[in-house]
Structures are given as structure tokens and as C-alpha cells.
Amino acid sequence: MRLEYLHGPRRSMSLPVAVLLDLNLPQMHGLEVLKAIRASETTKVLPVVVLTSSAEHSDRIQAYFQHANSYVQKPVDYERFVLASRELGLYWTVTNVPPPHADDATSDGSTGLARRQW
């Protein structure tokens, strides 16, 4: 997913339920993408799952310092990867209760009565 989708003038009206973010991206490191997501009022509470092959302790620490919601090391085995992907999808789309949209919060941090559909 390109950052323009989340922040640009042509972004869709609804945000994704969650972002699966790899750290090893071709043009920008995933931690920079995470930082950009957290810097915007529109996306700062958007759930971000770092799904990466990196086993580096420093990557994990930096991801959580940048407010990643989860850090999952990709299984190398294809079948395990497919299973892990399904489980992640089910958790983030069915089990997890999404955060309120920034527009739904009042100045005291409480939310309005109507829940925004993501």
C-alpha cells in the first residue's frame, strides 16, 4: 500500500481495518512508513501489524517504539505463512474492536454515540 492511499487527496473514504507492514520495502524502510502513518491525525490510531522476516531485536524494539500494534515474524515455510496470514486476518477483521476514528473523538477523548464503520 502506498502512503498516498492513506494521506493523499484521493484516499478512499474508509481506511483499511489494519495495515500489514513489511520492514524490508524497496523504496523506504518499513519503520519510516510506520512513522508517517503515526504522524497523521487521520491514521495515527490505524492498527499496524509489522509482518516481516526480520529477527533483529532492534527492529522489534523500534517498531513498538513507533507504536506498532503487533510484530509478527513471517514463517519461512509457505504453509505456515498461509496459516499465520489467515489467523492475522481473522483476528484483525473479526475479533479485534477497531479504534474510534479521529473524527469521532471529542476534545476530552471520549467518543460519540455513533460508531464509525471502517
C-alpha positions, 0 to 999 in steps of 0.5 A, a space after each residue: 500500500 502506498 502512503 498516498 492511499 492513506 494521506 493523499 487527496 484521493 484516499 478512499 473514504 474508509 481506511 483499511 481495518 489494519 495495515 500489514 507492514 513489511 520492514 524490508 520495502 524497496 523504496 523506504 524502510 518499513 519503520 519510516 512508513 510506520 512513522 508517517 502513518 503515526 504522524 497523521 491525525 487521520 491514521 495515527 490510531 490505524 492498527 499496524 501489524 509489522 509482518 516481516 522476516 526480520 529477527 533483529 531485536 532492534 527492529 522489534 524494539 523500534 517498531 513498538 517504539 513507533 507504536 506498532 500494534 503487533 510484530 509478527 515474524 513471517 514463517 519461512 515455510 509457505 504453509 505456515 505463512 498461509 496459516 499465520 496470514 489467515 489467523 492475522 486476518 481473522 483476528 484483525 477483521 473479526 475479533 479485534 474492536 477497531 479504534 474510534 476514528 479521529 473524527 469521532 473523538 471529542 476534545 476530552 477523548 471520549 467518543 460519540 454515540 455513533 460508531 464509525 464503520 471502517 
